[in-house]
Amino acid sequence: MTLGEFIKARHLTHDDFARLSGLDRVAVTRYLSGTRTPDREAAVKIERATDGAITVESWSRRKRRAA
């Protein structure tokens, strides 16, 4: 599952997910667009906010594939 899929499935806005995760809305939007990859701290917040649906490891796999 991607972050976009998670947000869509739960009918959240970027603002909603930003508040839920403790991240900045602009950062969330950039993660969704692929223009930015979360650092480890942000990835941990995403994993916690999604109850493990999007793991820290999933971001590093995406980063390796893009390289």
LUMSE-543252 format. One line per field, with one value per atom (N, C-alpha, C): residue number from 1; x negated, z negated, y. Coordinates in steps of 0.05 Angstrom, whole numbers, plus 5000, padded with zeros to 4 digits. Each point is the difference from the previous one (the first is absolute). Layout:
BEGIN
seq <- (NUM:...)
u <- (X:...)
w <- (Z:...)
v <- (Y:...)
REM end
This chain:
BEGIN
seq <- (1:1:1:2:2:2:3:3:3:4:4:4:5:5:5:6:6:6:7:7:7:8:8:8:9:9:9:10:10:10:11:11:11:12:12:12:13:13:13:14:14:14:15:15:15:16:16:16:17:17:17:18:18:18:19:19:19:20:20:20:21:21:21:22:22:22:23:23:23:24:24:24:25:25:25:26:26:26:27:27:27:28:28:28:29:29:29:30:30:30:31:31:31:32:32:32:33:33:33:34:34:34:35:35:35:36:36:36:37:37:37:38:38:38:39:39:39:40:40:40:41:41:41:42:42:42:43:43:43:44:44:44:45:45:45:46:46:46:47:47:47:48:48:48:49:49:49:50:50:50:51:51:51:52:52:52:53:53:53:54:54:54:55:55:55:56:56:56:57:57:57:58:58:58:59:59:59:60:60:60:61:61:61:62:62:62:63:63:63:64:64:64:65:65:65:66:66:66:67:67:67)
u <- (4983:5017:4982:5008:4986:5013:4986:5011:5025:5000:5023:5024:4995:5022:5011:4982:5009:5018:4991:5015:5027:5000:5025:5019:4990:5017:5014:4987:5011:5014:5002:5013:4988:4973:4986:4990:4997:4987:4970:4984:4972:4997:5017:5000:5007:5020:5008:4976:4987:4978:4976:4996:4978:5005:5025:5006:4997:5010:5000:4971:4982:4973:4980:5008:4982:4980:5006:4983:5012:4983:5009:5016:5022:5016:4985:4982:4984:4983:4988:4984:5017:5024:5017:5007:5006:5006:4976:4976:4976:4995:5005:4997:5020:5024:5021:4993:4988:4993:4974:4985:4975:4976:5005:4978:4982:5008:4984:5005:4979:5003:4996:5016:4998:4973:4989:4977:5010:4981:5008:5020:4996:5018:5029:5002:5026:5012:4984:5010:5011:4987:5010:5027:5003:5026:5022:4993:5019:5008:4980:5006:5019:4994:5018:5028:5001:5026:5017:4987:5014:5003:4993:5001:4984:4978:4983:5007:5020:5008:4978:4986:4978:4975:4982:4977:4977:4982:4976:4984:4999:4985:5012:5026:5012:4989:4993:4989:4972:4984:4973:5000:5019:5003:5007:5018:5008:4976:4984:4977:4980:4995:4981:5009:5027:5010:4997:5002:4999:4971:4981:4972:4989)
w <- (5000:5000:5000:5016:5000:4981:4995:4983:5013:5026:5014:4998:5003:4997:4972:4980:4972:4995:5009:4996:5014:5024:5016:4987:4992:4988:4974:4986:4975:5003:5025:5006:4984:5000:4986:5020:4990:5015:4993:5015:4993:4972:4995:4973:4978:5005:4981:4993:5021:4996:4986:5007:4988:4970:4992:4971:4987:5013:4989:4996:5018:4999:4986:4996:4989:5020:5025:5022:5011:5014:5014:5024:5006:5023:5026:5002:5025:5004:4978:5002:5009:4989:5008:5029:5010:5028:5018:4991:5015:5000:4978:4999:5019:5001:5018:5029:5006:5028:5009:4981:5006:5003:4995:5002:4976:4979:4975:4988:4988:4985:4971:4983:4971:4989:4982:4985:4980:4986:4981:4980:4988:4979:5012:5024:5012:5007:5010:5007:4976:4977:4975:4993:5003:4994:5019:5025:5019:4992:4993:4992:4976:4981:4976:5007:5016:5008:5016:5015:5017:4986:4975:4985:5014:5012:5013:5029:5011:5027:5020:4992:5016:4982:5005:4982:5007:4981:5005:5023:5000:5020:5028:5003:5026:5014:4985:5011:5011:4985:5009:5025:5003:5024:5024:4996:5022:5009:4980:5006:5016:4993:5015:5029:5003:5027:5018:4988:5015:5009:4986:5006:5024)
v <- (4976:5024:5025:5019:5026:5020:5021:5021:5012:5004:5010:4981:4974:4981:5000:5002:5001:5024:5023:5025:4998:4990:4998:4981:4977:4979:5009:5018:5010:5028:5009:5025:5023:5001:5021:5021:5024:5021:5000:5014:5003:5012:5020:5013:4980:4983:4980:4982:4990:4981:5015:5024:5016:5002:5006:5002:4972:4980:4972:4991:5007:4990:5019:5025:5020:5011:4997:5010:5026:5014:5025:4992:5015:4994:5002:5019:5003:4975:4990:4976:4976:4998:4978:5001:5024:5004:4992:5007:4993:4970:4987:4971:4987:5010:4989:5004:5023:5006:4986:4991:4987:5019:5026:5019:5000:4986:4998:4972:4989:4975:5006:4989:5006:4989:5016:4990:4980:4987:4979:5009:5023:5011:5003:5011:5004:4973:4981:4974:4985:5004:4987:5013:5026:5013:4989:4996:4989:4972:4984:4972:4999:5018:5000:5010:5021:5011:4981:4982:4981:4973:4998:4975:4978:5007:4981:4993:5013:4994:5009:5021:5010:5001:4982:4996:5018:5004:5015:4987:4974:4985:5004:5004:5004:5025:5020:5025:4995:4984:4995:4982:4982:4984:5017:5020:5018:5017:5008:5017:4984:4975:4983:4996:4995:4995:5025:5024:5025:5006:4989:5006:4986)
REM end
